[in-house]
């Protein structure tokens, strides 16, 4: 055994001696080695700490409670109902969250990360976008989420989801924007989402999705579930900042969002669809569904009509058409141009108000 050890040690000692000799003979090697070590230790770490410091204080925990009426006596008591997250949007104390977080609650409590606790008042909510605005006591030192109205979020951008999942305390998860413009994921079918692989769990709803500068990118709303028996991972959704701010301003101003209603559904005309249906037009939207008692039906629009313009704007998608109608004040009359059996028609349509059941969309 001793012989084996000596046999193994000889090359090691010999190699060490050669290395020491080279270092003493060539001092520049020592300097280069030290420089390499210094460069390694001084290389900045990839960190999102600055974004977290800017954004996290403005993300709050939301707790809701409801009154229970006793059948034995007339006394009522408060019972904890749910939890979620919210984002302080202004020094005036306006907080943005999901409508489903505070739906059917009698008391809303907001806890800041610095330990302050406020009772919040509901300013207004919007079922279609699943957004609600709350108001807490204004204070000059309220932390406000950084916002950039020129924000241009792109697929591939790194994002951080900030919230209070399962009430474990404020948590930050990291991911990227996986897709934009996701529609059909909400119960209303009218919502466009940002998709991200940042983890969004129960309690994260209403929290902030921010970029690496700490700027608000969206309001976290839900994770995707294929069915009740199967969980999916890496597919979560947020309401884009531009839309969320627009809805917030409308709710602050009017307490509700009033949208125009046309009463139809449609599909974008693609070259493939045009070929299959033997259509001459390759632009516009083909009417695939119609509310007979809605404005479009009463104006004489029919299934399979091809809409090419609404209120003077050329139509490229059903979403664009619905956005134009939604922005039209109910009671207004607009002109709709369409093709029917190759003939160009122009019909006046009187827009009515879109009404939905007063219920929140599902989410986390």
Secondary structure, DSSP 8 states (H G I E B T S, - for coil): -HHHHHHHHHHHHHHHHHHHHHHHH-HHHHHHHHHHHHHHHHS-----HHHHHHHGGGEEEEEEEEEEE-SSSS-EEEEEEEEEEEEE--TT-EEEEEHHHHTT-SEEEEE-TTS-EEEEEEEEEETTTTEEEEE----TT----B--TT----TT-EEEEEE-GGGS--EEEEEEEEEEEEES-STTS--EEEEE-S---TT-TT-EEEETT-BEEEEEEEEEEEETTEEEEEEEEEEEHHHHHHHHHHHHHHSS---EE--EEEEE--HHHHHHTT-S--SSEEEEEE-TTSHHHHTT--TT-EEEEETTEE---HHHHHHHHHTS-TT-EEEEEEEETTEEEEEEEE-EE----S------
